[in-house]
Amino acid sequence: MITDKGQWNKPGLYATEGFEMSSQKTSSIPKGEITPIQQMIASCSGAIITSLFVTPLDVVKIRLQAQMNPFPKGKCFLYCNGLMDHVCVCENGNSKAWYKAPGHFSGTLDAFTKIIRMEGIRSLWSGLPPTLVMAVPATVIYFTSYDQLCAVLKLRMGDRSDYAPLFAGAIARVGSATVISPLELIRTKMQSEKQSYRELSTVIQSALHNEGWRSLWRGWGPTLLRDVPFSAMYWFNYEKGKAWLCQYYSSTDPTFAITFTAGALSGSFASIVTLPFDVVKTKRQVELGELQTMKLSTQVSSSTYYLMKRIVAENGVSGLFAGFLPRLIKVAPACAIMISTYESGKAFFHRYNQKKQRVTQLQPST
């Protein structure tokens, strides 16, 4: 029987504690603990699989946008690979860039069909490799930190351990955003100035000399305002949803379908609640990218509060909820694919470690 504080409320199931059964049975079952390295491999695999499935949707969206409103020189737009948003700068004078490829599309399905037929199926993943350089490490840091933190908080919070996923998700997101934020700004600056990765040190030194250390974390605040509440709600609802679905279907193990469904529903709910912050963060991210491209001081970029006031003044309160459906269509499958593949990877390593322990126990001692 699965209680309210049973095994499937515990995200550290494969992380540190193995199967948490009743005390009478635990001693006879090998734990098969998951190591941090195995967690990293599982999250890395999930990140790559997620980007392969979700990126084509964003490529088609960008192509449709470029068809309706052609991107001028220096224009910035957001590219999402299912893991994180990246600011991309339109290449000046380059009419052969993937997002400027000629084509007339009547809709999403028509765009998919024509791109595959005219440009080849690989075109659906245009622009993906450079973004994975940061998106995959960020995802690995985030998911591994979450599991490690949640396992520790579960032990320390006692009767309130049900809230461990909420705090672990928020803290893990702060950590990953803090590490990745300066790297994303540097990547945008390098793209706008047409510099290669060999000139990375020059770009960093220039940024530090001209604007100081704090410039590397510009845009960090709006990112946290969106991502920290999202992560807290996502993980709390995901763990609760997974536990409920396991109990409803009388499943001792969370199946792929259970984790997929729980991930999609929790991701959808969190994306709707944090939508106003996403609108502000997106607008600010694009503005910062365009200021860098035009070599203007990023100090003139508006604060988060001012941006929210400006959006409400121009478009009303509904302006803070613009892009509701596109965000939901993007976030729900990305969350579902990522968490289900990540959980499957952890389950694989859990079984592998259990099997390895049993083989070790059966070997005669020398």
Contacts in CASP RR format, 6 or more apart in sequence:
PFRMAT RR
TARGET T0000
AUTHOR 0000-0000-0000
METHOD contacts of the structure
MODEL  1
MITDKGQWNKPGLYATEGFEMSSQKTSSIPKGEITPIQQMIASCSGAIIT
SLFVTPLDVVKIRLQAQMNPFPKGKCFLYCNGLMDHVCVCENGNSKAWYK
APGHFSGTLDAFTKIIRMEGIRSLWSGLPPTLVMAVPATVIYFTSYDQLC
AVLKLRMGDRSDYAPLFAGAIARVGSATVISPLELIRTKMQSEKQSYREL
STVIQSALHNEGWRSLWRGWGPTLLRDVPFSAMYWFNYEKGKAWLCQYYS
STDPTFAITFTAGALSGSFASIVTLPFDVVKTKRQVELGELQTMKLSTQV
SSSTYYLMKRIVAENGVSGLFAGFLPRLIKVAPACAIMISTYESGKAFFH
RYNQKKQRVTQLQPST
2 8 0 8 1.000
2 243 0 8 1.000
2 246 0 8 1.000
2 247 0 8 1.000
4 162 0 8 1.000
5 161 0 8 1.000
5 162 0 8 1.000
6 20 0 8 1.000
6 243 0 8 1.000
7 13 0 8 1.000
7 19 0 8 1.000
7 20 0 8 1.000
7 21 0 8 1.000
8 239 0 8 1.000
8 242 0 8 1.000
8 243 0 8 1.000
8 246 0 8 1.000
8 247 0 8 1.000
8 254 0 8 1.000
9 161 0 8 1.000
9 162 0 8 1.000
9 239 0 8 1.000
9 240 0 8 1.000
9 243 0 8 1.000
10 17 0 8 1.000
10 20 0 8 1.000
10 150 0 8 1.000
10 154 0 8 1.000
10 239 0 8 1.000
11 146 0 8 1.000
11 147 0 8 1.000
11 150 0 8 1.000
11 151 0 8 1.000
11 164 0 8 1.000
11 165 0 8 1.000
11 168 0 8 1.000
11 235 0 8 1.000
11 239 0 8 1.000
12 18 0 8 1.000
12 147 0 8 1.000
12 150 0 8 1.000
12 151 0 8 1.000
12 154 0 8 1.000
13 19 0 8 1.000
13 20 0 8 1.000
13 346 0 8 1.000
13 350 0 8 1.000
14 34 0 8 1.000
14 147 0 8 1.000
14 343 0 8 1.000
14 346 0 8 1.000
14 347 0 8 1.000
14 349 0 8 1.000
14 350 0 8 1.000
15 33 0 8 1.000
15 34 0 8 1.000
15 39 0 8 1.000
15 147 0 8 1.000
15 148 0 8 1.000
15 150 0 8 1.000
15 151 0 8 1.000
15 346 0 8 1.000
16 33 0 8 1.000
16 34 0 8 1.000
16 147 0 8 1.000
16 148 0 8 1.000
16 151 0 8 1.000
17 31 0 8 1.000
17 33 0 8 1.000
17 151 0 8 1.000
18 31 0 8 1.000
18 32 0 8 1.000
18 33 0 8 1.000
18 34 0 8 1.000
18 350 0 8 1.000
19 26 0 8 1.000
19 29 0 8 1.000
19 31 0 8 1.000
20 26 0 8 1.000
21 29 0 8 1.000
30 353 0 8 1.000
30 354 0 8 1.000
30 357 0 8 1.000
30 358 0 8 1.000
30 361 0 8 1.000
31 353 0 8 1.000
31 354 0 8 1.000
31 357 0 8 1.000
32 350 0 8 1.000
32 353 0 8 1.000
32 354 0 8 1.000
32 356 0 8 1.000
32 357 0 8 1.000
33 353 0 8 1.000
34 42 0 8 1.000
34 147 0 8 1.000
34 346 0 8 1.000
34 349 0 8 1.000
34 350 0 8 1.000
34 353 0 8 1.000
35 349 0 8 1.000
36 144 0 8 1.000
36 148 0 8 1.000
38 346 0 8 1.000
38 349 0 8 1.000
38 353 0 8 1.000
39 143 0 8 1.000
39 144 0 8 1.000
39 147 0 8 1.000
39 148 0 8 1.000
39 346 0 8 1.000
40 140 0 8 1.000
40 144 0 8 1.000
41 345 0 8 1.000
41 349 0 8 1.000
42 143 0 8 1.000
42 342 0 8 1.000
42 344 0 8 1.000
42 345 0 8 1.000
42 346 0 8 1.000
42 348 0 8 1.000
42 349 0 8 1.000
43 139 0 8 1.000
43 140 0 8 1.000
43 142 0 8 1.000
43 143 0 8 1.000
43 144 0 8 1.000
43 342 0 8 1.000
44 136 0 8 1.000
44 139 0 8 1.000
44 140 0 8 1.000
45 341 0 8 1.000
45 342 0 8 1.000
45 345 0 8 1.000
46 139 0 8 1.000
46 337 0 8 1.000
46 338 0 8 1.000
46 341 0 8 1.000
46 342 0 8 1.000
46 345 0 8 1.000
47 83 0 8 1.000
47 132 0 8 1.000
47 135 0 8 1.000
47 136 0 8 1.000
47 139 0 8 1.000
47 140 0 8 1.000
47 338 0 8 1.000
48 132 0 8 1.000
48 136 0 8 1.000
49 337 0 8 1.000
49 338 0 8 1.000
49 341 0 8 1.000
50 82 0 8 1.000
50 83 0 8 1.000
50 334 0 8 1.000
50 337 0 8 1.000
50 338 0 8 1.000
50 341 0 8 1.000
51 81 0 8 1.000
51 82 0 8 1.000
51 83 0 8 1.000
51 128 0 8 1.000
51 131 0 8 1.000
51 132 0 8 1.000
51 135 0 8 1.000
51 136 0 8 1.000
52 125 0 8 1.000
53 333 0 8 1.000
53 337 0 8 1.000
54 80 0 8 1.000
54 81 0 8 1.000
54 82 0 8 1.000
54 330 0 8 1.000
54 333 0 8 1.000
54 334 0 8 1.000
54 337 0 8 1.000
55 80 0 8 1.000
55 81 0 8 1.000
55 82 0 8 1.000
55 124 0 8 1.000
55 125 0 8 1.000
55 128 0 8 1.000
56 112 0 8 1.000
56 124 0 8 1.000
56 125 0 8 1.000
57 329 0 8 1.000
57 330 0 8 1.000
57 333 0 8 1.000
58 79 0 8 1.000
58 80 0 8 1.000
58 81 0 8 1.000
58 82 0 8 1.000
58 330 0 8 1.000
59 98 0 8 1.000
59 115 0 8 1.000
59 123 0 8 1.000
59 124 0 8 1.000
59 125 0 8 1.000
59 126 0 8 1.000
59 127 0 8 1.000
60 108 0 8 1.000
60 111 0 8 1.000
60 112 0 8 1.000
60 115 0 8 1.000
60 124 0 8 1.000
61 108 0 8 1.000
61 326 0 8 1.000
62 77 0 8 1.000
62 79 0 8 1.000
62 99 0 8 1.000
63 99 0 8 1.000
63 101 0 8 1.000
63 105 0 8 1.000
63 111 0 8 1.000
63 115 0 8 1.000
64 105 0 8 1.000
64 107 0 8 1.000
64 108 0 8 1.000
64 111 0 8 1.000
65 77 0 8 1.000
66 99 0 8 1.000
66 100 0 8 1.000
67 103 0 8 1.000
67 104 0 8 1.000
67 105 0 8 1.000
70 100 0 8 1.000
71 77 0 8 1.000
71 90 0 8 1.000
71 99 0 8 1.000
71 100 0 8 1.000
72 90 0 8 1.000
73 90 0 8 1.000
73 92 0 8 1.000
73 93 0 8 1.000
74 89 0 8 1.000
74 90 0 8 1.000
74 92 0 8 1.000
74 192 0 8 1.000
74 290 0 8 1.000
74 293 0 8 1.000
74 294 0 8 1.000
75 89 0 8 1.000
75 90 0 8 1.000
75 290 0 8 1.000
76 87 0 8 1.000
76 88 0 8 1.000
76 89 0 8 1.000
76 90 0 8 1.000
76 188 0 8 1.000
76 286 0 8 1.000
76 289 0 8 1.000
76 290 0 8 1.000
76 293 0 8 1.000
77 87 0 8 1.000
77 88 0 8 1.000
77 90 0 8 1.000
77 99 0 8 1.000
77 286 0 8 1.000
78 85 0 8 1.000
78 86 0 8 1.000
78 87 0 8 1.000
78 88 0 8 1.000
78 282 0 8 1.000
78 285 0 8 1.000
78 286 0 8 1.000
79 85 0 8 1.000
79 86 0 8 1.000
79 87 0 8 1.000
79 88 0 8 1.000
79 127 0 8 1.000
79 131 0 8 1.000
80 86 0 8 1.000
80 330 0 8 1.000
81 128 0 8 1.000
81 131 0 8 1.000
81 132 0 8 1.000
81 135 0 8 1.000
82 135 0 8 1.000
82 330 0 8 1.000
82 334 0 8 1.000
82 338 0 8 1.000
83 135 0 8 1.000
83 136 0 8 1.000
83 138 0 8 1.000
83 139 0 8 1.000
83 334 0 8 1.000
83 338 0 8 1.000
84 131 0 8 1.000
84 134 0 8 1.000
84 135 0 8 1.000
84 138 0 8 1.000
84 139 0 8 1.000
84 180 0 8 1.000
85 282 0 8 1.000
85 285 0 8 1.000
86 131 0 8 1.000
86 134 0 8 1.000
86 135 0 8 1.000
86 184 0 8 1.000
86 187 0 8 1.000
87 184 0 8 1.000
87 188 0 8 1.000
87 285 0 8 1.000
87 286 0 8 1.000
87 288 0 8 1.000
87 289 0 8 1.000
88 99 0 8 1.000
88 191 0 8 1.000
89 188 0 8 1.000
89 191 0 8 1.000
89 192 0 8 1.000
89 289 0 8 1.000
89 293 0 8 1.000
90 97 0 8 1.000
90 99 0 8 1.000
90 100 0 8 1.000
91 97 0 8 1.000
94 100 0 8 1.000
98 123 0 8 1.000
98 126 0 8 1.000
98 127 0 8 1.000
99 126 0 8 1.000
101 119 0 8 1.000
101 123 0 8 1.000
103 114 0 8 1.000
103 118 0 8 1.000
105 111 0 8 1.000
105 114 0 8 1.000
112 124 0 8 1.000
115 123 0 8 1.000
115 124 0 8 1.000
116 123 0 8 1.000
116 124 0 8 1.000
130 187 0 8 1.000
133 187 0 8 1.000
134 180 0 8 1.000
134 183 0 8 1.000
134 184 0 8 1.000
134 187 0 8 1.000
137 180 0 8 1.000
138 176 0 8 1.000
138 179 0 8 1.000
138 180 0 8 1.000
139 176 0 8 1.000
139 338 0 8 1.000
141 172 0 8 1.000
141 175 0 8 1.000
141 176 0 8 1.000
141 179 0 8 1.000
141 180 0 8 1.000
142 172 0 8 1.000
142 173 0 8 1.000
142 175 0 8 1.000
142 176 0 8 1.000
142 231 0 8 1.000
143 172 0 8 1.000
143 342 0 8 1.000
145 171 0 8 1.000
145 172 0 8 1.000
145 175 0 8 1.000
145 176 0 8 1.000
146 168 0 8 1.000
146 169 0 8 1.000
146 172 0 8 1.000
146 235 0 8 1.000
149 167 0 8 1.000
149 168 0 8 1.000
149 169 0 8 1.000
149 171 0 8 1.000
149 172 0 8 1.000
150 164 0 8 1.000
150 165 0 8 1.000
150 168 0 8 1.000
150 169 0 8 1.000
150 235 0 8 1.000
153 161 0 8 1.000
153 164 0 8 1.000
153 167 0 8 1.000
153 168 0 8 1.000
154 161 0 8 1.000
154 164 0 8 1.000
155 161 0 8 1.000
157 163 0 8 1.000
157 164 0 8 1.000
162 240 0 8 1.000
163 236 0 8 1.000
165 235 0 8 1.000
165 236 0 8 1.000
165 238 0 8 1.000
165 239 0 8 1.000
166 232 0 8 1.000
166 233 0 8 1.000
166 235 0 8 1.000
166 236 0 8 1.000
167 232 0 8 1.000
168 235 0 8 1.000
169 231 0 8 1.000
169 232 0 8 1.000
169 234 0 8 1.000
169 235 0 8 1.000
170 228 0 8 1.000
170 229 0 8 1.000
170 231 0 8 1.000
170 232 0 8 1.000
172 231 0 8 1.000
173 224 0 8 1.000
173 227 0 8 1.000
173 228 0 8 1.000
173 230 0 8 1.000
173 231 0 8 1.000
173 232 0 8 1.000
174 224 0 8 1.000
174 228 0 8 1.000
177 220 0 8 1.000
177 223 0 8 1.000
177 224 0 8 1.000
177 227 0 8 1.000
177 228 0 8 1.000
178 217 0 8 1.000
178 220 0 8 1.000
181 216 0 8 1.000
181 217 0 8 1.000
181 219 0 8 1.000
181 220 0 8 1.000
181 223 0 8 1.000
182 216 0 8 1.000
182 217 0 8 1.000
185 207 0 8 1.000
185 215 0 8 1.000
185 216 0 8 1.000
185 217 0 8 1.000
185 218 0 8 1.000
185 219 0 8 1.000
185 288 0 8 1.000
185 292 0 8 1.000
186 200 0 8 1.000
186 203 0 8 1.000
186 204 0 8 1.000
186 207 0 8 1.000
186 216 0 8 1.000
188 288 0 8 1.000
188 289 0 8 1.000
188 292 0 8 1.000
189 203 0 8 1.000
189 207 0 8 1.000
189 292 0 8 1.000
190 196 0 8 1.000
190 197 0 8 1.000
190 199 0 8 1.000
190 200 0 8 1.000
190 203 0 8 1.000
192 289 0 8 1.000
192 292 0 8 1.000
192 293 0 8 1.000
193 203 0 8 1.000
195 202 0 8 1.000
195 203 0 8 1.000
207 215 0 8 1.000
207 216 0 8 1.000
208 215 0 8 1.000
208 216 0 8 1.000
211 297 0 8 1.000
211 298 0 8 1.000
211 299 0 8 1.000
215 298 0 8 1.000
218 288 0 8 1.000
218 298 0 8 1.000
218 301 0 8 1.000
219 281 0 8 1.000
219 284 0 8 1.000
219 285 0 8 1.000
219 288 0 8 1.000
221 304 0 8 1.000
222 277 0 8 1.000
222 280 0 8 1.000
222 281 0 8 1.000
222 284 0 8 1.000
222 285 0 8 1.000
222 304 0 8 1.000
223 281 0 8 1.000
225 277 0 8 1.000
225 280 0 8 1.000
225 281 0 8 1.000
225 304 0 8 1.000
226 274 0 8 1.000
226 277 0 8 1.000
226 278 0 8 1.000
226 280 0 8 1.000
226 281 0 8 1.000
229 270 0 8 1.000
229 273 0 8 1.000
229 274 0 8 1.000
229 277 0 8 1.000
230 267 0 8 1.000
230 270 0 8 1.000
230 271 0 8 1.000
230 273 0 8 1.000
230 274 0 8 1.000
231 270 0 8 1.000
233 266 0 8 1.000
233 269 0 8 1.000
233 270 0 8 1.000
233 273 0 8 1.000
233 274 0 8 1.000
234 263 0 8 1.000
234 266 0 8 1.000
234 267 0 8 1.000
234 270 0 8 1.000
234 335 0 8 1.000
235 266 0 8 1.000
237 262 0 8 1.000
237 265 0 8 1.000
237 266 0 8 1.000
237 267 0 8 1.000
237 269 0 8 1.000
237 270 0 8 1.000
238 262 0 8 1.000
238 263 0 8 1.000
238 266 0 8 1.000
238 267 0 8 1.000
238 339 0 8 1.000
241 262 0 8 1.000
241 265 0 8 1.000
241 266 0 8 1.000
242 254 0 8 1.000
242 258 0 8 1.000
242 259 0 8 1.000
242 262 0 8 1.000
245 251 0 8 1.000
245 254 0 8 1.000
245 258 0 8 1.000
245 261 0 8 1.000
245 262 0 8 1.000
246 252 0 8 1.000
246 253 0 8 1.000
246 254 0 8 1.000
246 258 0 8 1.000
249 255 0 8 1.000
249 258 0 8 1.000
251 258 0 8 1.000
253 347 0 8 1.000
254 262 0 8 1.000
254 343 0 8 1.000
256 340 0 8 1.000
256 343 0 8 1.000
256 344 0 8 1.000
259 339 0 8 1.000
259 340 0 8 1.000
259 343 0 8 1.000
259 344 0 8 1.000
260 336 0 8 1.000
260 337 0 8 1.000
260 339 0 8 1.000
260 340 0 8 1.000
261 336 0 8 1.000
262 339 0 8 1.000
263 335 0 8 1.000
263 336 0 8 1.000
263 339 0 8 1.000
263 340 0 8 1.000
264 332 0 8 1.000
264 333 0 8 1.000
264 335 0 8 1.000
264 336 0 8 1.000
266 335 0 8 1.000
267 331 0 8 1.000
267 332 0 8 1.000
267 335 0 8 1.000
267 336 0 8 1.000
268 328 0 8 1.000
268 331 0 8 1.000
268 332 0 8 1.000
268 335 0 8 1.000
270 331 0 8 1.000
271 278 0 8 1.000
271 327 0 8 1.000
271 328 0 8 1.000
271 331 0 8 1.000
271 332 0 8 1.000
272 324 0 8 1.000
272 328 0 8 1.000
275 320 0 8 1.000
275 321 0 8 1.000
275 323 0 8 1.000
275 324 0 8 1.000
275 327 0 8 1.000
276 308 0 8 1.000
276 320 0 8 1.000
276 321 0 8 1.000
278 327 0 8 1.000
279 311 0 8 1.000
279 319 0 8 1.000
279 320 0 8 1.000
279 321 0 8 1.000
279 322 0 8 1.000
279 323 0 8 1.000
280 304 0 8 1.000
280 307 0 8 1.000
280 308 0 8 1.000
280 311 0 8 1.000
280 320 0 8 1.000
283 307 0 8 1.000
283 311 0 8 1.000
284 301 0 8 1.000
284 302 0 8 1.000
284 304 0 8 1.000
284 307 0 8 1.000
287 301 0 8 1.000
287 302 0 8 1.000
288 298 0 8 1.000
288 301 0 8 1.000
291 297 0 8 1.000
291 298 0 8 1.000
291 300 0 8 1.000
291 301 0 8 1.000
292 298 0 8 1.000
302 310 0 8 1.000
308 320 0 8 1.000
311 319 0 8 1.000
311 320 0 8 1.000
312 319 0 8 1.000
312 320 0 8 1.000
315 322 0 8 1.000
END
